[in-house]
Amino acid sequence: MNVLVLLIPVSLTLGGLGLWACIWTLRAGQYDDLEGDAARILIDDPEDDPCDPAT
């Protein structure tokens, strides 16, 4: 039972930190443009092509 005196505050602190991190990412706009990020990977940039002999 003595270990609960330590584990309960530690678990509440970690849960609070997780909640704070989630709210911080929402307010910072991390999830605003999900469609743009998904489509951006499909765009082929010619200057990034290592096999292109022109560069």
Summary of the structure (lengths in Angstrom):
residues: 55
radius of gyration: 22.5
end to end distance: 68.5
largest distance: 71.3
contacts: 78
relative contact order: 0.07
helix: 67%
strand: 0%
